[in-house]
């Protein structure tokens, strides 16, 4: 899925340009992901269709006791189907159900698809901050969005 989507993803996600497509790398990544999940460092998830085909990935990164950040990517052949919005909505519920109070979503200003997800889920834009440009489609400005427990509970469109 990443190999197929490399051009699409690498415009704004620097890791997509360099991640190897070898079986060994995938096995190591899965082992590290399971360890991170078990230890509570991060919570990576796959997004699959009903036939088990990878449609993308998403994850939760704890920031502190009250805040956690979410992220996601969607395979290029599956964009514009609401997959990112459904994945993000699910992660918001997981974050809040796990006891964090604030969900953070961050993306480069050029990533119009992630902006649309944040707006659809009624996140609130709280700030923009500079970042180094690590991918050809990035602007160097990160948009930081947040939603909170009481807001997300009444606004979820999914």
ABEGO torsion letter per residue (X at the ends): XAAAAAAAAAAABAAAAABBABAAAAAAAAAAAAAAAAAGABBBBBBBBAAGBBAEBBBBBBABAABBBBBBBBBAAABGAGAAAAAAAAAAAAAAAAGBABBBBBBBAABAAAAAAAAAAGBBBABBBBBBBABAABAGBBBBBBBBAAAAAAABAX
